[in-house]
Amino acid sequence: MNIYRDLHKPALVIEGRFVLVVTISNRFINITLSTPDGQVIGISYGGVQNILSIQNDETNRGYWDTVWSNTNPRSSFSQKFIGTSFEVIIHNENQTELSFKRKWNASQSNQPPLNIDKRFIILRDTPGFYTYSIVERLKGWPISSIQNIRLVFRLQTNMFNYMVVSDERQRVMPTDVDRNKGKVLGYKEAVLLTNPTNPDLKGEVDDKYFYSNDDKDGKVYGWISSTNPPLGFWMINPSNEYRIGGPLKQDLTTHVGPTVLTVFCSTHYAGEDLAIKFGQGEAWKKVIGPVFVYLNSNAAAKANPSILWNDAKKRMNQEVASWPYEFALSKDYIKFNQRGTVRGQLFVNDRFISKQNVAASNAYIGLGPPGEAGSWQRENKGYQFWTKTDNKGNFIIENVIFDTYNLYATVPGFIGEYKYTSNIKVTPGSNIKLGTLIYKPPRNGATIWEIGIPDRTAAEFFIPNPPSQFKVHKYKNNSESKFRQYGLWEQYGVLYPKNDLVYNVGTSNYSKDWFYAQVTRKIGNKTYKGTSWKIIFNLANVNIASNYTLQLALAAAHEADLHVYVNDEKIQKPHFSTGHIGGSNAIARHGIHGLYWLYSIGIQGKLLVKGTNTIFLVQSSGLSPFEGVMYDYIRFEGPHQ
């Protein structure tokens, strides 16, 4: 499937009279990097001299970069990882590894206080290359924070026109020129295509956030060229241990440019909760990657791009099976013999559902730095190791770096967060058997009524079509990502032009009658107000001496302040308030979820009446169209038992 060259062994060439470049190659591929900077300025493959954008400056083709700040996150800086020294770590008949380092000192106040060691590896008979970075803070260094670390490749515009993020989300794409000629909408990333080169795209909206993925789903993605034969350029993440926020963290993947990236840490879909904040003097070190950049080609893909995509998925599975890599030579990269395994079986005990323990099937379960239950989704400095349980709740977490961890889990169909009671110390070669584990999800009484499915997303609720002035953004299959369309939030005012949403328990259907997000209402030119939703339900009897519970799970929140009232919306103080929460921007960024929030709200029986009752959900913030909440699940429980 791959284009072959005559050169069989990895080659290394250093050239240049004034500005040195280094080229590493094998029989498939040449990679040219600037020295000592370590920027990728050229990738030659399949007879194409450079598949990177030669229209871009050499510093803006293939690079690692970061967004960071000192004490004020609103005054952030975007800077590339620029090496100041270059070293050949190894060069032999089987592999070449290069290192580009930069050491920080206090005189570099305009640079993030990080030591950086950026590595590139090419192996014999491998159609691609690997890259990773070691980032380090030393003790005594100043306060700072990191909002983003990523790896970026910008490809030839006139070559690559077909983008693939998943089996479903793949399509012919517009160009940067098309975007520049279009109309910017509610934010700069969203552009209406008014006169695209491809007339079939006219009237669509292009937005890079359409192509975000949960990290658990972002193991391979890329672009396919229109050349003959077609070429594929793929980013492969063989592991997510070096990313932040757990398996459900969402990040950008690839977008118009053509641009391919891996985001290792970001505040997207989470806000400043996921910024890596360092205190004065705090030391830190992390190995990020390696990731694999894979290239393939096949003449038959001209008529069927899936040929290259399916091959990329096959290669991804090979890379995952090879993790952790044995060829990466940094002393900080932890090899297989320094890792261990943790296994067990997880059950759920909810006496109101079953008298017997129920297997926690398809649960995400993982090891992360010690913290509170659920802290994994905000954890951003250490390593995390996740897997899914089988249909009997069994799990095996392999290749865990030696350290001390907590075990966390989230179980579909149940609210809340599981955390194992004890710390788990993983040592090199250990095989820890935890046996049977029991998760008791939050529960105070029997279910009187419920809305939604507890799965940490709002995907089961009503998702409208985009506003009529925009064409549906078409994917190969639109069923899975109906929410990845521009302007869905605007449809709330169309469906509820005067009065806010009212949900009648027993007659309403949450898939049709519960809007996917409680957003603001537009009341004038760029002016908005919060909204008040009602849940109306009947109680045959009320125990006024008892407490009831409203289990309120949020899939996302952005600059929200949610108030809960019981049967009286006009009292001065709400019965419950979340306070100001969230910075996920998931509504604007088509995320269907962000960070998860769970509130167990006690409701005194004396607030309820026999017959008709109303719970008011008032989202009081109203400064923009993107403020609000997405609900995951709501359950009203009877008296405590």
N, C-alpha and C positions, 0 to 999 in steps of 0.2 A: 504494500500500500504506500510505502514511503519512497521518495526520490533518493537515489543513491549517488554518492560521489566516489571517486577513486581512492580518496584518502581513508585508510582503515583505522589508523591509530589517532588518538587526540593530538592535535598540533597546537603549537604556541608560537605566535609571531609578535614581536614588539618592534614597532617602527614609528618614524616621525622625527623630523629634525628639531622642531620647536615644541609642538604639542604631541606628546607620545600617545599612541593608541596601542592596545593589545588585542590580538585576535586569537580566540580559541576555537578549535574546529574538530570535527570528525567527518566521516564520510557522508553524513546527512546535512550538516549545518555549520555555518560560521557565525560567531558572535563577536562583534567588535565593540570594545569599551574604551572610553577615554581614561587616561591615567594622569595623575593619581585619583581623579574624581570618582571613577567607577560608574559613569553613566553609560547605558547601552545605546550606542549610536548607530548600530547596524546589525541586522540579522539577515543572513543570506540562506535561502532554502529553495530547493526545487527549481533551480535555474534563475530565480529572481535575485537580483543583486542586493536589494534591501527591501524587506517587507515593512519596515518601519517608515513613518511619515518623513520623507526627505524634505517636505515643505517646512517642517518644523526645525527650529534651531537644534543643534546636536544635544543640547542639554534638556530638550523637551521631547524625547522620543521613548526612552525606557529608563525609569528611575524609581527609587524609593523616596518618599517624602513624609513630612509630618506637619500637623497644625498644632501649635503649642502657644502657651502664654506664661507670663510670670505670675502676678497675683490677680489680675483681672481677666477672666475668661472672655470678656467682650472685646478685649484688645489682644487679639490672637494674631499669630504670624504663620504663614505657610512657607516652609523651607525644605529643600531637598537634602537628602543625605549625601553630602559631598566629602569624598575622601581626601586626605592630605598626604597619605603614604600608600604605596602599592607593594604587594608582596606575592610572589608565586609560592603557594603553600605546598603544592605537589604538582609534578608534571611527569607522567610516565606513560607507558603504552596503554594503560587502562583508564586513566582519568587525569584531568587537570582541575585544580582548585585555586582560585585567585582571591586575594583579600584586599579590600580598600578600607583603610582605617582613618578615623579622625578622633583626636583626643581633645576634650574640652578643657578650657581653663577660664578663670574669672575675667580675663580681658576680653573674652568673646561674648559680651553681653547681648549681642544681637543673634546669638545662636542658642538653640535649646541645650540646656546643661546635660548633655549625654555624650558618653563615649560611644562611638559607632564602629562596628566591624562588619562590613558588608561583603558577603561571599557569593561567588559564582562558580558553578561546577559543571563540567561537561564530561560525560562518560563515553567510553568506546561503544560504538554500535547503538547509540541512543538518539532518537530523532527529537532532540530538545535539550533543555538545560535546566539546572536547578539554581535557586538563589535563596539565601537566608541572611538574616542580620542578627547580630548580638548587640543589644542596646544596654547601657549601663550608666547608673548614677553612683558616684562615690560618696562616702560619708562626708558630711560638712558642706555639701553643695546647696545652692539656694532654693527657695520655694519656686515651684513651677507646676504646670499641668500640661497634659497632652490630650488633645481632643481627637486626634486622628493620626494613624500610621498606616501607610498603604504602599503598594507596589503598582506601578502604572506602565502600560505600554500603549503607544499611539501608532496606529497602523496606517498603511497607505490608503488614502481616501478613494483613489481610482481603482483599487483592487477589491477591497472587502465591502460587500453590500448585504450579506445575509448573516444575521445574528442569532445565536442559540443560547438560551439560558436554561431551558428544560425541554422535556419532550413536548410540552404544551406551548411554552413561550419561545417561539422561533418564527422569524419572518424577514422579508426584505425590508431594509431600513432606509430612511431618508439620510441626507448628508448634512454636514455642517453648513454648507451653502444654503441648503433648503431651510435650515433653522434661521440663518441670518436674514433670509428674505421673509420670514414669517412674522407673526404677531405675538409678542410676549403677553402672556395672560396674567394670572394672579400672582405669580412669582417667576423669577427669571428662568428657572429650569423648564417651565411649561410653555411651549410655543405652538401656536396654531399654524399649520402648514398651509400657506395661502397660494403659493406658486412653486410647488416642488418639481424637481426634475422628472420624477415618476408621477404622472397625473393621477394614478390610482390612490396616491396618498393625500391628495388635496382634501382639506377639511378635517383631517385627523390632527390630533395633538401629539406632540412628541415630548416626553418627559423622562429623564433618566431614572426617576423613582419607579417607573413601571417595571423595571427590571431588577429590583431588589429581591433578595432571597433571605429566608432564614439560613443561618450558617449551616445548619444540619443538611440543608438541601443545596448548598453552594459548593459542591466538590469539583464540578467541572462546568465550564461555559466558555464561549468564545465566538469567533467569527469565521465565515467561509468566504473565500474570494470568488470573483466572477471570471478569473483567468482560466485558461485551458492548458493543463488540467487545473481544476479547483484546488486551492490550498486551504487547510484548516489551521487556525491559531487558537490554542486552548490553554486556559489557566486551570491547573489541577491543584487542589488542596488535599493532600493525602490524609491530613489530620486537622482537627479543630482545637487541639490542646493548647495552641499558642494564641488563639483568639480570645476575646473577652466576652463576658455576659452569657455564657452557656449556649446550648444548641438552638435556642429560639431567638437569639439576637439577630436582628435583620441588618443587612449591609448591602451596599451597592455592589454590582458585579461587572456590568459592561454597558456601554451606551454609545450614542452617536459620537462620531469622531473620525474613524472608529476607535474606540477606547476600550481596553481590557484592563481590569484592575483586581487586585485582592486587597480588601480592607481588613486589617488586623485588629485595629481598635478604632471606634468612632462613637460619636454621640448621637448618630442617626437613630431614630425610632426610640430614643431613650432620654435624650437631653443630658444635662450636666451630671446627672447621676453616674454616667458611664465615662466621664472624663477622668483620666488617671491623675490624681492630685498627690503631689509630693510635698511633705512638710519640710521645714528648714532642717538640713542635715541628713535627710532620709536617704539611705542607700537602696539600690534596686538593680537587678539584672534580669534580663529575659532573652531567651533565644526565640526569634520569630521565624518560623518556617522550619525546614526548607519547603518551598512550593516548587512545582514542576511546570515549565512551559513546554507544551507538547505541540509538534507540528506534524501534519499528515497531508496526504494528497492521493486522489484517485480520479481518473478521467470520468468514470461513471457517475461521480457526484455532480456533474454538470446538470444532469436530469433529476438527480435524487440526492439532495444535500444530506439526507439522513445517513448515507453511507459513511460520511466523515464523522458525523455526530455519534453514530453507534460505535465507530472505532475509538473515538475519544472517550466514550463511557467505558469501553473495555479497557483502555489504557488506564483510566482512573482507578478501576478496580484492581489492576495490577499494582499501581502505586500504593493504594491503601493496604494491600496485602504485604507490601514490602516495608511498611512503616513499623518501627523507626529505621531510618536508613543507616546502614553501616559505613557508608563511604564519606559522610560529612566529617571533616577533620577538626573542627573547633573543639577544644577541650571542654567548652561549656555545653556542647550538644550531647545529650544523654543517650547513650546507646542501649541496645536491648538488654545487655547483661546488668545494667544498673536500674532496671525497671521490675515491677512486680504485677501481680494479678489479684483482683478482688472479685469474689463471686458470692451469690446467695439467691434467695427467693423472696419476693415481696408479695404480701397479701394486704388486702384492705378489710378493715373491720368497721362496718357501719350497720349497727343493729337494726336500723329502721329500713334497711334494704334487704339484708339477709341475716339470719341467725348464725350462719356459717361464715368463716372468712372467705373472701372472694379473691381469686388470683388477680394481681395488678398487671393485667396484660397490656402490652404496647405502651408501658410507662417509660418516660425518660428518666434514667437514673444515672447519677454521676458523682464523681469525687471532685471536690474543690477545696480551696483554702477554708479553714475553720471560720464559722460565722453563724448567724441566726438562720433559722429555717427560711428558705427563699432568698438568702443573701447572694446566692450564685448568680442571679440575674443582674446584679449590680457589681459583681466582683470583676476587677480589671487589672490586677497586678500579677496574679499567679497563673498557674496552669490548671485547666479543667479537663476531665476525662469522662466522657459520657457514652452510654449505649442505650438500647431499648430492651425491655424485657420481652420474653416470648409469651405465648398465650397462657402459660402456666405461671408467669411471674418470675421465671428464672432469668438471671443475668450474669454475664461475665464481663468485667471491665479489665481489659488487657493493656499492657505497655504503659503502666502508670509509673511516672518518675518517682524515685524514692523521696518521701517527705511525709508530713502528717496532714491528714485531710479530714473533712466531714463528708458523709454520704448524704446526698440529697436526691429527691425524686419529685416528679409531678405526674399524676395519674389521670389520664383522660376519663371523664365521667364523674370525677370527684373534685371538689374544691380544695383549696389549700395547698400546703407544702409539707412534704415529708422530710424529716431529718433523723438520721440514726443517732442514738443517744450518746455514743462514745466516739472519741477521736479514733481514726484509723491510721496506724503508722505503717507505711509501705516501705519495705527494705529491698535491696537488690535481690532479685530471684524469689521473692516471697510469693506465696500462693495462699491468700487469706480467704478462709471460708466462713462467711458470716451466718450461714444457716438460714432459718426462717425469720423474716422480718415482718412486723405488723404496722401498717399505717392506719391511724384512726383520724379520719378527716373531721373538720369542724362540724359539729352537729349538737343541737340542744333539744330538739323536739321533732316530732313527726312532720313530714311535708304536708302543708295545707295547699300550697300551689307553687309552681315554679315557671320560670320563663327562660328559654334558651337551653344550651348544652354546655356543661362545664368543661371547656377545652382550651381556655385562655385566648380564644379569638371571638370575633363578632361575625364570622363567616356564615352562620346559620340564619342570621336575621335578614330583613328585606334590604336588598341592594338594588337600587334603581338603575335604569339605563342612564347614560350621560345626557346632559342637556341637548336639545334637538339641534342646536347650531354646530355641534361637534359630531363628526362621524365616529362610530364605534372603532376604537383602536383594536385592530384585528390581530389575533395570534393564530398559530396553527390550529389551536383549539381553545375557545374562550370559556369553556365551562368552569375550569378551576379558578380562574383569576378574573371573575366578573368585576371584582372591586378595583382592579387595576385600570381605571378609566378616570379621565379628568372631569372635575366639576360635579361629582356625585353629591357633595354636600349642598350644592345649590338646589338640588331637587327636593330637599326638605320643604322649602318655602313653596314649591309648586304643589306638592302633595298636601301640605297643611298651610294654605294661604292666609288663614285668619286665626285659627285655633290650633293649639299644640296637640301633640299625640295623646290619645286616650286608649288605653288597653284594658279590655274587659276580660277578666279571668273567666274561663269557661266557654267563651264564644270567640274571642280573638285568637288568631294564629300567629305566633311570633315570626314565622317565616314570611308572612305577608303584611302583618300589622305592626311590627316593631322595627322602626327605621334603624339602619346599621350603626348610626352614631347620633348621639344627642348633641346637635350642633347649635350654633347661634342663629338668630333670625335677622335678616337684613331689614332695616327700617328706614334707610335713607342712603344718600351717597356716601359710601364707605363708613356707614354707621350701623351698629348691630346691637342686639340685646340678647340676654340669656333666654332660655326656654324652660317651660314647666310641663313635665309629662305626668300623666295620671295613670295609676293602676287601680282599677275598681274591682272589688271582690266582695263576696258575701260570706258571712259567718253565721252558721246556724246557732252557735252558742259561743259565749265569751266567758272566760274565767278571769274576772277583773282582779283577782288577787295574785295572778300568775304573770310571768314574763314570757313574751313571745320573742321570736328572733327573725330579723331580716338579714339573710346572708346575701351580701351585695358584692359580686365579683366584677371587676372592671378589666377589660382587655387592653385598654389604653386610656391615657388622659393627657390633655395638653392645655396648660394654663387654665385649669378648671377649678371650680369651687362648687361642689355638689352638696346641696342641702336636702335633707329628708324631712318631710312633714307627714304627720298621721292625722287625717280627717280634718285638719285645719291649717290651711296654707298661710293664713293671715296673722298668725301669732308672731310676736316680735322675734323670738329666738327659735330656730329650727330644732327639731328633736335630735337631729344629728347633722354634722357637717364634716366633710372630708378636710376642710381647709384648702388652701391653694396647693394643687398637686399637678405634677406632670410636665414634661417638656418633650414628649415623644414626636410631636408633629405628625402623628400617624394618619390623621384625617387628610392633611394636604398631600402626604407622601404615599397614599394608597396602601397603607400597611396592614389594615384589618386587625392588627394588634400592635402593642408596644410593650411597655412594662406592665406587669400584672399587679393588681391591687385587690385586696380582699378585706372587707369590713363585716364583722359580725355585730349587728346593731340590735341592742336590746330594746324591746317595745313593751311598755307596761300595759297590762291587760285593761286598765281603766281608760286607756286612750282609744280602745276599740269598742264597737257597738255590735249588738245582734242585728244582723241584716247587712245593709250596704256600707262598706268602708272604702276609703280612698287613701292611697299612699301617693304623695306628691314628690316627684324627683325634680328638683329645681337646680338647673345649672346656671349659676348667677353671673359668671364671667361673660362679657360680651364686647370685647374690643376688636375682634377679627372674625372672619368666617371660619377660621381653623381651630378655634377654641372649642373645647367640649370633651366628651367622654365616649368611649365605646364600651358597651356592656358585654361581659362574657356570659354571666348567668345570675339570675336572681331567684332566691327561694325564701318563701315565708313559712316559718316553722311554728308549730303549736307550742303550748306551754312546756317549760323545761321538764325533762324527765330524767 
